Every structure is written in structure tokens, then in C-alpha cells.
Amino acid sequence: MTFTEWLRGQEGRNDVVGDLSYDAIRDETWQKRRSTLHGFRRYLRERDACEAALKALDRAFEEWIESKQPFSVYPLRPLPYGRRD
């Protein structure tokens, strides 16, 4: 899933990521030739976006990256021999 696809799914949120999603969905040029955080930040700067919009983008991008990480129910290190916590 691309960042823009993920962002579209965040539209109903009542926070800065939801606001960014709302704006991005209505912006016909949002994703053209952009796929990196740097590219999206440059795009917002070219449109004189406020610092809050750039911070919202950073937060959204971080959440998107985290959403792509595999989830594991196993501990990061094995338990000592014979222990079954």
C-alpha cells in the first residue's frame, strides 16, 4: 500500500493526519511523481503550506511506515530454558 493509499484511509480521523488526508484527497495533483517524504514535503512547501501541515505530514508518514512493520506476538529474545511465560 502506498503512502497516498494509506492516507486516504485516514480521512475520518479527528486529528492533524485526518486533516491532511482530507486535503490530499481533494488535491488533484497530490501524488503526481511523488512517493517519498522528501517529495511530499517539497510539494507542500511549493504551495506555501504552514509548519503545522509539514508536521502533520511527518507524523502521517511515520505512522504509515509503522503500519508496514510486521507484527509479532513472540518476544524479541527467547525466554530462558524451561520458562514458559
LODO-417288 format. One line per field, with one value per residue (C-alpha): residue number from 1; y, x, z; residue in one letter. Coordinates in Angstrom, 1 decimal. Each point is the difference from the previous one (the first is absolute). Layout:
seq	NUM | ...
Y	Y | ...
X	X | ...
Z	Z | ...
type	A | ...
//
This chain:
seq	1 | 2 | 3 | 4 | 5 | 6 | 7 | 8 | 9 | 10 | 11 | 12 | 13 | 14 | 15 | 16 | 17 | 18 | 19 | 20 | 21 | 22 | 23 | 24 | 25 | 26 | 27 | 28 | 29 | 30 | 31 | 32 | 33 | 34 | 35 | 36 | 37 | 38 | 39 | 40 | 41 | 42 | 43 | 44 | 45 | 46 | 47 | 48 | 49 | 50 | 51 | 52 | 53 | 54 | 55 | 56 | 57 | 58 | 59 | 60 | 61 | 62 | 63 | 64 | 65 | 66 | 67 | 68 | 69 | 70 | 71 | 72 | 73 | 74 | 75 | 76 | 77 | 78 | 79 | 80 | 81 | 82 | 83 | 84 | 85
Y	0.0 | 3.4 | 2.9 | 1.8 | -3.1 | -0.3 | 3.8 | -0.2 | -2.6 | 2.5 | 2.6 | -0.5 | 0.5 | 3.0 | 1.1 | 1.6 | -3.2 | 0.0 | 3.7 | -0.8 | -2.9 | 2.2 | 2.5 | -2.6 | -1.8 | 3.3 | 1.0 | -1.3 | 0.4 | -1.6 | -3.1 | 0.8 | -1.1 | -0.1 | -3.1 | 1.1 | 2.1 | 2.5 | 0.2 | 0.6 | 2.6 | 1.8 | 0.0 | 1.5 | 2.7 | 0.9 | 0.8 | 2.0 | -2.5 | 1.0 | -1.7 | -1.9 | -1.6 | -1.1 | -1.5 | -1.8 | -1.4 | -1.2 | -1.6 | -1.7 | -1.3 | -1.4 | -1.7 | -1.5 | -1.4 | -1.5 | -1.5 | -1.9 | -1.7 | -3.6 | -0.7 | -2.8 | -1.5 | -1.6 | 1.6 | 1.6 | -2.3 | -3.6 | -0.8 | -1.9 | -3.7 | -1.6 | 3.3 | 0.4 | 3.4
X	0.0 | 1.4 | 0.1 | -2.8 | -2.2 | 0.6 | -0.6 | -3.4 | -1.1 | 0.7 | -2.5 | -2.5 | 2.6 | -0.5 | 3.6 | 2.7 | 0.4 | -3.7 | 0.2 | 3.0 | -2.0 | -3.0 | 2.2 | 2.0 | -3.1 | -1.4 | 3.4 | 0.1 | 3.8 | 0.8 | 1.8 | 1.3 | 3.7 | 0.3 | 0.6 | 2.5 | -0.4 | 2.5 | -2.2 | -3.2 | 1.7 | 1.4 | -3.5 | -1.6 | 2.8 | -0.6 | -3.6 | 1.0 | -1.3 | 0.3 | 2.3 | -2.9 | -0.8 | 3.6 | 0.0 | -3.3 | 1.7 | 3.0 | -2.4 | -2.1 | 3.1 | 1.4 | -3.4 | -0.1 | 3.5 | -0.9 | -3.2 | 2.2 | 2.1 | -0.9 | -1.7 | 1.3 | -1.5 | 3.3 | 2.6 | 3.0 | 2.3 | -0.6 | -1.0 | 2.5 | -0.1 | -3.0 | -1.9 | -3.3 | -1.3
Z	0.0 | -1.0 | 2.4 | -1.9 | 0.1 | 3.8 | 0.4 | -1.8 | 2.6 | 2.8 | -1.1 | 2.8 | 2.8 | 2.3 | 0.0 | -2.2 | -2.0 | -0.8 | -1.0 | -2.3 | -1.5 | -0.7 | -1.8 | -1.9 | -1.3 | -1.4 | -1.6 | -3.6 | -0.2 | 3.4 | -1.2 | -3.4 | -0.1 | 3.8 | 2.2 | 2.6 | 3.1 | -1.5 | -3.2 | 2.0 | 2.2 | -3.0 | -1.6 | 3.2 | 0.2 | -3.7 | 1.0 | 3.1 | 2.5 | 3.6 | 2.4 | 1.6 | -3.4 | -0.3 | 3.5 | -0.8 | -3.1 | 2.1 | 2.5 | -2.7 | -1.8 | 3.3 | 0.7 | -3.5 | 0.4 | 3.3 | -1.5 | -2.5 | 2.7 | 0.6 | 3.3 | 2.2 | 3.1 | 0.8 | 2.4 | -1.6 | 1.9 | 1.0 | 3.6 | 2.2 | -0.4 | 1.7 | 0.5 | -1.8 | 0.9
type	M | T | F | T | E | W | L | R | G | Q | E | G | R | N | D | V | V | G | D | L | S | Y | D | A | I | R | D | E | T | W | Q | K | R | R | S | T | L | H | G | F | R | R | Y | L | R | E | R | D | A | C | E | A | A | L | K | A | L | D | R | A | F | E | E | W | I | E | S | K | Q | P | F | S | V | Y | P | L | R | P | L | P | Y | G | R | R | D
//
